[in-house]
Amino acid sequence: MVIVGAGPAGLLLSHLLALAEIESTVLECRSRDQIETTVRAGILEADTVRLLTETGASTRVLRDGARHDGIELRFNGEGHRVDFMGLTGHGVWLYPQHEVLKDLLSTRLEQGQDIRFGVTVTAVHDGDRPQVRATDTDGSELRLECDFVVGADGSHSAVRKAVTGSATSGHFREYPFAWFGILCEAPPSAAELIYSNSEHGFALISQRSPTVQRMYLQCDPELDPEAMSDDLVWEELQRRVAPHPLSTGPIFQRDVLRFRSFVASSLHRGHVALVGDAAHTVPPTGAKGMNLAVADVLVLARALRALLLDGNATAINRYEQDVLPRIWKAQHFSWWMTQMLHRTPDASEFDRLRQHGELSSVVESEAGRRYLAEAYTGWPRPTDEALAVV
Ligand SMILES: Cc1cc2nc3c(=O)[nH]c(=O)nc-3n(C[C@H](O)[C@H](O)[C@H](O)COP(=O)(O)OP(=O)(O)OC[C@H]3O[C@@H](n4cnc5c(N)ncnc54)[C@H](O)[C@@H]3O)c2cc1C
């Protein structure tokens, strides 16, 4: 097995395959240090946490992560709590993606996993024995032959072409705004995440630890992250969540994240399959990307086990069919949260008031709150998928 990409999808897949005694080589273009310091996702579904802990991939999440039993939706200057625990019986976990990756990397490396950092895959050719071409850090060319290749190489996947015939073939939507994300040294401004729709644009108040916080402002996709002073960032965040008071402090990291929705036109062909962001991308508003990657991996690990250990191709031939319903539900939820909370550059007064109508319909109805809570905390995963792998 060759797995391209040491993100959450690739590393978790190598972990589940190792539990089934299937050897894999992971090829990763970045260094270990870069992987462990890139800040991305923060919210894990309870089922993701259960999988990480029950398979021995991470127990730190239970010690260092924080369970959140709800979120606040703010609009028109008022906050409305959506009580996940009361509505679904479970919460979500705030535990940064790079901490998940530190845990997965140390578990895999301790167990002797072959992970080659600094190796960039350039092409994959399918066949009875698929071939992977890559370049090493020193520019030398590598060729690997294997039984199966998995593209877990993120949204700019180099493996995708071997499955779909082109790097971009699929269903795509780009949004006319982005998120300007900051990390700052400050105490938490709230116990739970605040998703705020305001006439000045969207803001998300999130947490990291008692001393470090993560926050986002809706911005123009072309914004230079260094262009705004710290004071201006705080002023803009504050007016978007007013009158809720924010605790401020020095900003030590800034990034701009473009919003895209994408589903590749196919997810499996011959001896090559795609998982995670290589197969689909969602805007981050619903906190679904990494969780969706984990859900794909569970199904794919089971299918590869049947194929490589028992010679049974039924599950791999059904892989796409099995994962697509959840992918499209997550696409819808991520789009729905995005359009309900952000202000488009051409928004009229009608659009703003209609959004308030939509938000009121959600927070004032138990059915509305329950839909949001079920989607945010994650739809149930078929138990046989989990049992077959764990
Ligand atoms: C700001 C932000 C907030 C987010 N919040 C959440 C959240 O709260 N909850 C959630 O579930 N999701 C969230 N997401 C989404 C989540 O981060 C992604 O969905 C997740 O990283 C997907 O994992 P992956 O393993 O599929 O891909 P990636 O994490 O992108 O990993 C792909 C890996 O492949 C490597 N690679 C790429 N090309 C090659 C190549 N040619 N050769 C070798 N290696 C290659 C990359 O270096 C990378 O390490 C967020 C994303 C962002 C940016």
The ligand as a Gaussian input file, in Angstrom:
#p B3LYP/6-31G(d) Opt

LIG

0 1
 C       -8.994000      27.247000       9.210000
 C       -9.575000      25.859000       9.089000
 C      -10.452000      25.403000      10.063000
 C      -10.997000      24.131000       9.967000
 N      -11.832000      23.695000      10.962000
 C      -12.280000      22.413000      10.946000
 C      -12.971000      21.858000      12.066000
 O      -13.180000      22.523000      13.081000
 N      -13.367000      20.560000      12.002000
 C      -13.085000      19.790000      10.898000
 O      -13.484000      18.601000      10.868000
 N      -12.410000      20.267000       9.839000
 C      -11.985000      21.548000       9.822000
 N      -11.203000      22.021000       8.804000
 C      -10.907000      21.147000       7.653000
 C       -9.741000      20.198000       7.916000
 O       -8.596000      20.909000       8.330000
 C       -9.450000      19.380000       6.651000
 O      -10.650000      18.873000       6.144000
 C       -8.473000      18.220000       6.941000
 O       -7.163000      18.719000       7.100000
 C       -8.483000      17.191000       5.808000
 O       -7.538000      16.200000       6.098000
 P       -6.807000      15.416000       4.933000
 O       -5.901000      14.456000       5.601000
 O       -7.801000      14.905000       3.971000
 O       -5.983000      16.530000       4.123000
 P       -4.789000      17.469000       4.613000
 O       -4.907000      17.767000       6.044000
 O       -4.757000      18.604000       3.647000
 O       -3.496000      16.565000       4.428000
 C       -2.956000      16.295000       3.158000
 C       -1.463000      16.015000       3.305000
 O       -0.954000      15.632000       2.033000
 C        0.283000      16.306000       1.804000
 N        0.457000      16.407000       0.337000
 C       -0.223000      17.196000      -0.521000
 N        0.176000      17.001000      -1.786000
 C        1.152000      16.058000      -1.731000
 C        1.979000      15.424000      -2.723000
 N        1.849000      15.725000      -4.026000
 N        2.888000      14.516000      -2.316000
 C        3.023000      14.183000      -0.990000
 N        2.262000      14.761000      -0.011000
 C        1.331000      15.676000      -0.380000
 C        0.105000      17.639000       2.502000
 O        1.352000      18.237000       2.824000
 C       -0.692000      17.248000       3.745000
 O        0.137000      16.943000       4.855000
 C      -10.653000      23.303000       8.860000
 C       -9.769000      23.743000       7.876000
 C       -9.225000      25.009000       7.995000
 C       -8.230000      25.464000       6.934000

